[in-house]
Amino acid sequence: MRKAFRGFLSLAVLIGTAGVTGASAGAATAAEPAAFHSGSAADDGTGTDIKDRILAIPGMSLIEEKPYPGYRYFVLNYTQPIDHRHPSKGTFQQRITLLHKDTSRPTVFFTSGYNVSTNPGRSEPTRIVDGNQVSLEYRYFTPSRPAPADWSKLDIRQAAGDQHRVFTALKRIYTKNWLATGGSKGGMTATYFERYYPEDMDGVVAYVAPNDVVDKEDSAYDRFFENVGTKECRDRLNGVQREALVRREPMEKKYEEYAAANGYTFETTGSLDKAYEAVVLDYVWAYWQYSLLSDCDTVPADAKSAPDQAIWDSIDSISGFSTYTDQGLERYTPYYYQAGTQLGSPDIRQPWLGGLSRYGYQPPRTFVPRSIPMKFQPSVMRDVDNWVKRHADRMLYVYGENDPWGAERFRPGAGSRDSYVMTVPGGNHGASVAGLAEDDRAKATAAVLRWAGVAPAAVRDDPAKAKPLAKFDARLDKRDVLNERGLRP
């Protein structure tokens, strides 16, 4: 999965990272309302503080506590086995954040599938149900990486085991309903968790989650790019992308100067030329992943007549010339490894480029250091897809109409129950329940409230009345695009 597949929009539709300043562990704010400590006491009436209850969990340790009005917010480490099948073979520390509201409220288990933000933030389902939120850093994203790293232990089942252990530990404190959620690779992660541990969660809300069932069959993406948006916008984008390859020599000279000025290197891809083409070939995909049709007027209308700088600026603003440098790739090694071993990655034809491409859409192997062995397992995604079709229960998938990743999506089948796939009109990789058409938005919101066990009587009687239970908070609910640029989901 390149620029879009080579990162998320780990979307954080879903992890609002507010610019909250840090504070020492255990600090509280004078402006906290009385409800701040609701749920802090132990269920047995001993009056134990919520932080003490959390830290009493074996393997749980505190990194810091940050104040936020109406909540307690903890950044934690949790000791996990490197191999859940063989726990005696060593452990590592996995980062977790916990946005605590009240033990009497439902809890949302969020993962982006990448790193975890250490600033307070709410996913959309957390706001809908007015609940607690547990956020988990995906294994092997630093610092949640074993040392030394046995990369064979980075797979979707081991990651699901991580979530299961965290849920099992915290369910003793947060006893109400739990929902799993995530965007893009996080939505995939929530799905895989449900597949392997279907008894843990009471519902799943997966946003813009790709589903590459057969890695070598990607014609759905080609059909998508033939029809997305308008012909005028497609022609503009295709023209700029083509011109960037026509002018490869002067543009690569500019790229060389840019890399030297910023200390960028290209050992992983093998050459500046391969990295340059990877950025250029991501351009059209990345535009539709992150932009809207209304943004097309920012793309040069006549690429052939545009100066080199205009072509450079357009490619850089949408694809990002730092993406396939060693420095840009390092953070995402775990993603590319998974794309090349289990998740799959897209390969599109882009016929408008003619014979200008030297490498085509380069596979994930290109973006992982050669010291890390990789072997693709074609049966893994087929297994998950079959499970969703036959066994999906209380699962909601939300996609954007103009998001390339939605071309291959999850589709609960005849064996599924109380599960839905909904599409945001004109939406991109930031699609959300709030962006759905009115009827779908109400239906989706009502389902989330129902699964969480907090649907008001009025909503149970009439789903059209469903609305988020918590007020919008500009800091907590700020959307944060974690994996800017790069063909990553």
Disulfide bonds with the S-S distance in Angstrom:
Cys233-Cys296 2.06
